[in-house]
C-alpha cells in the first residue's frame, strides 16, 4: 500500500450503512502496467527506535509499517472513497453501532500462516492490553465495546456509543498476526522484527545504516486491480540521514532516490542547476493531504508556563513574518491554532499571534515579571520563592536551529534567557514520554481529513505514552471534544471543533510556528511516475524503475 494512508493517520468520517465492492479508481486500469523490479532508495531522517507494530509511536517506524502492515480497507487516492483490502466487504448497521467485515480468503502473513478473523480481533484487543502501551491509539478505539469472531473470515465489532470515527478507525487498523505478537511478554521484545501481510516484508535491519524491505511475491493484491499498479520495486531500502547537506549529497550520488518534506529554503536556494534540473527532478505540488505544522510546546507542569499571559507573551516575541520570508520564502502560513488552518475544522476567524514585543512586555508585567535585580533577566517572587524567566528548549533537528537562534535573540532583548540544546531523536522521544523537559520544538503531521483532537488535546491523553506530553488540561476543551466525537453530522461537528480551535489558540499551550502550503520533494529521474501528485497522496507506491 502507499505510505500516505498510514502517514495521514486516522481519518474520521461519519457512520454509514453500505457495502463496498472492488471498485478501482479511474486511472488504475486505463494504461499499461508499469515494469516490475529494481530497488528504490528512500531516506528516514532518523532511525526508528523500534518497528513493533503497536508500541512504536514515531513517524519513521510508521513509514516502514505502511509497506509491511495492512488494514481492512484503504482509501482511493483520488476520490477518498473506501476500497476493499484485507476485507472484501464491510457492512455498517443502520444505527451505526455494528460493523461487520468479511475477509478475503487465502491471505497469508509473511511467515506463511493464514490471516483470519482471530488476527483481526487480536489486533483490536491488544490496543487495550497494558503490556503493549498503546495509549496513543486508544482514543480512536475506546468507543468500540468488543470484537467478535463470527467465523474464520468474518469479524463483527460492536460500539458502546456513537463516535464519528468508529468506522474509519476500524477500517484502517493495522492487522498483525496473533501467533507472533500474542504473548505480551514475548511480543514487547520484538522490536527489531516486523511481520505483516503487506506487499513488502522485512528482509534486514542493518542498525545505524539501513532497513531493507523485499517484495512479497505471495501478496494477495499483486495481480488484482487497482493494486496491480502498485508496489513495483523488488526492494525498498531506507537509509538514515538527518543532516540536510548529506541528504542532498546522497541525492546527487544516487544513494537516495526520493526525499520529501524538503524545506522551502533548500528547494529554492540549494537545489539550483545540475543535477537539480535534470538527473534529479524537483516537485512543488498542492493537494488535499492534511498539512503538517511546527511548534514549541511548553511543559505546563512547569510553574514558568502555567499562566496564559506568560505563554502568549512568549508567542508575541516570535517574529514569524521575518522567519517566513527569510527561510520559507512565503511558502508557509503562520500557524493560527492546534491543527492546520486549511482544515474545515480550523476556525478561520482565528489569526496568528503577531510579533509585538511591547504587548509581550505588558503581559509579562501583568503577572509580575520584571528585572528587579538589574541582571538583564526578568524575575519575580511568588509564594515566597524567587524565580527567573530562564529555560532550556530541546530540539532534535539541526535545521531548526536557525529559527531558534533568532527567537533566542528576541527573547534576550525582552529579558528572557533561552538555552538551546539539541538532542538525538531516540533520546528526544524518551524525554517526551517522561515529560522531562521545560520546552521542546517539533512538529505534527497533518493528521486527519476529518479531524479528532482527542489524541493531542484531551486531558486523558496526558498519561504516560500519550501525545498530550505538555499536560494541557482544560475542562471546557475536554467537554467539547467529547461532545464533538459523538456528533455524526459533519457540519455540526465542525462548529464544535472550531470552538475547540479558538479556545486552545487563546490558551497558547503551544507556540504555533507554521503550516505547510505545499509538498516539496525531489525524485531521481530514473524513477517513473504517472503524475507528480494525486488528490490525497503524491503516490509513491505507484512509481517504478524506468527501463534503461
Buried (B, 14 or more C-beta within 10 A) or exposed (E): BBBBBBBBBBBBBBBEEEEBEEBBBEBBEEEEEBEEEBEBBBBBBBBBBBBBBBBBBBBBBBBBBBBBBBBBBBBBBBBBEBBBBBBBBBBBBEEBBBBBBBBBEEBBBBEEBBBBBBBBBBBBBBBBEEEBBBBBBBBBBBBBEEBBBEEEBBBBBEBEEBBBBBBBBBBBBBBBBBBBBBEBEEBBEBBEEBBBBBBBBBEEBEEEEBBBBBBBEBBBBBEEBBBBBBBBBBBBBBBBBBEBEBBBEBBBEEBBBBBBBBBBBBBBEEBEEEBBEEEBBBBBBEBBBBBBBBBBBBBBEBEBBEBBBBBBBBBBBBBBEEBBEEBBBEBBBBBBBBBBBBBBBBBEEBEBBEBBBEBBBEBBEEBBBEEEEEEEBBBBEEEEEEBBBBBEBBBBBEBBBEBBEBBBEBBBEBBBBBEBEBBEBBEBBEBBBEBEBBBBBBBBBBBBBBBBBBBBBBBBBBEEBBBBBBBBBBEEBBEBBBBBBBBBEBEEBBEBBBBBBBBBBEBBBBBBBBBBBBBBBBBBEBBBBBEBBBBBBBBBBBBBBBEE
